[in-house]
Amino acid sequence: STQNLMHWVQLMRGPQRFEMFDFGKEGNLEKYGLESPPTYNLNNLRKVTVPMLLIGGNADNIQSKQDFEELLQHLPSGYQTEHMDDYGHLDSIWSDDAHVKLYPKLLSFLKKTPRDH
């Protein structure tokens, strides 16, 4: 959506904080009760119970390896990671070879995932 794109732009241009969408001072007061958007509480991710496969790559110019590692610190145990040397943040949808390098790994993960999730 347009708002998702705008949120991404805000995150790239703004302070080095992982914060909620910025609706402007008045909108933020109405939505959050604060003049600025609050940061996401990553500790809430520990409550996630669905199986997760997180994919990271060396060519990611949106999320650094340090950011990826920090995210992992907030997740419950049981997640899986996959490292793709030459992949960037959007290569899962834009890469010419995702159907060869990435999708088989993703499909394998999904096939192993219990259907009760």
C-alpha positions as CSV (number, residue, x, y, z in Angstrom):
1,S,0.0,0.0,0.0
2,T,1.0,3.6,-0.3
3,Q,1.2,3.9,3.5
4,N,3.6,1.0,3.6
5,L,5.8,2.7,1.1
6,M,5.6,6.0,3.0
7,H,6.4,4.2,6.3
8,W,9.5,2.7,4.6
9,V,10.6,6.1,3.5
10,Q,10.1,7.5,7.0
11,L,12.3,4.7,8.4
12,M,15.0,5.3,5.9
13,R,15.1,9.1,6.4
14,G,14.3,9.4,10.0
15,P,16.3,8.7,13.2
16,Q,17.8,5.3,13.6
17,R,14.7,4.0,15.4
18,F,12.3,1.3,14.4
19,E,9.2,3.4,14.9
20,M,5.5,3.2,14.0
21,F,4.1,5.3,11.1
22,D,4.4,9.0,11.5
23,F,1.0,10.7,10.9
24,G,2.4,14.2,11.8
25,K,2.1,15.9,15.1
26,E,-1.7,16.1,15.2
27,G,-2.3,12.7,13.7
28,N,0.2,11.1,16.1
29,L,-1.5,12.7,19.1
30,E,-4.8,11.3,17.9
31,K,-3.5,7.9,17.1
32,Y,-0.8,7.3,19.7
33,G,-1.4,10.1,22.3
34,L,2.1,11.3,21.6
35,E,3.6,14.0,19.3
36,S,6.0,11.6,17.7
37,P,5.4,7.9,16.8
38,P,6.5,5.4,19.4
39,T,9.1,2.7,18.7
40,Y,8.0,-0.9,18.2
41,N,8.4,-3.1,21.3
42,L,10.5,-5.9,19.8
43,N,10.1,-7.9,23.0
44,N,6.5,-8.6,21.9
45,L,8.0,-10.8,19.2
46,R,8.8,-13.4,21.9
47,K,5.1,-14.1,22.0
48,V,5.1,-15.3,18.4
49,T,4.3,-19.0,18.2
50,V,4.2,-19.6,14.4
51,P,7.2,-21.2,12.8
52,M,9.5,-18.6,11.2
53,L,12.1,-18.7,8.5
54,L,14.2,-15.5,8.3
55,I,16.3,-14.9,5.3
56,G,19.2,-12.5,5.2
57,G,21.9,-11.6,2.7
58,N,25.1,-9.8,2.3
59,A,23.7,-7.5,-0.4
60,D,21.0,-6.1,1.8
61,N,21.2,-2.3,1.7
62,I,18.0,-1.8,3.8
63,Q,18.8,-4.0,6.8
64,S,22.3,-4.4,8.1
65,K,23.7,-7.7,9.4
66,Q,23.8,-6.1,12.8
67,D,20.1,-5.2,12.6
68,F,19.3,-8.8,11.5
69,E,21.3,-10.2,14.4
70,E,19.5,-7.8,16.8
71,L,16.1,-8.9,15.5
72,L,17.1,-12.5,16.2
73,Q,17.8,-11.6,19.9
74,H,14.1,-10.7,20.3
75,L,12.6,-13.8,18.8
76,P,11.5,-17.0,20.7
77,S,13.5,-20.1,20.2
78,G,12.7,-22.4,17.3
79,Y,13.1,-20.0,14.3
80,Q,15.2,-20.9,11.4
81,T,17.6,-18.7,9.4
82,E,18.8,-18.9,5.9
83,H,21.8,-16.9,4.6
84,M,21.9,-15.9,0.9
85,D,25.4,-14.4,0.1
86,D,24.4,-12.4,-2.9
87,Y,20.8,-11.5,-1.9
88,G,19.4,-8.1,-0.9
89,H,16.2,-7.1,0.9
90,L,13.9,-7.3,-2.1
91,D,15.6,-10.1,-4.0
92,S,12.9,-12.5,-2.8
93,I,10.5,-10.9,-5.3
94,W,12.8,-9.1,-7.8
95,S,15.7,-11.5,-8.3
96,D,16.0,-13.3,-11.6
97,D,17.1,-16.5,-9.8
98,A,14.8,-16.6,-6.7
99,H,12.9,-19.5,-8.3
100,V,16.2,-21.5,-8.2
101,K,18.0,-20.2,-5.2
102,L,15.3,-19.2,-2.7
103,Y,11.9,-20.6,-3.4
104,P,12.9,-24.2,-3.1
105,K,14.3,-23.5,0.4
106,L,11.1,-21.7,1.3
107,L,8.9,-24.4,0.0
108,S,10.9,-27.0,1.9
109,F,10.4,-25.0,5.1
110,L,6.7,-24.7,4.4
111,K,6.3,-28.5,3.8
112,K,8.0,-29.3,7.1
113,T,5.8,-26.8,9.0
114,P,2.9,-28.4,10.9
115,R,-0.5,-27.5,9.5
116,D,-1.9,-26.5,12.9
117,H,-0.2,-23.1,12.7
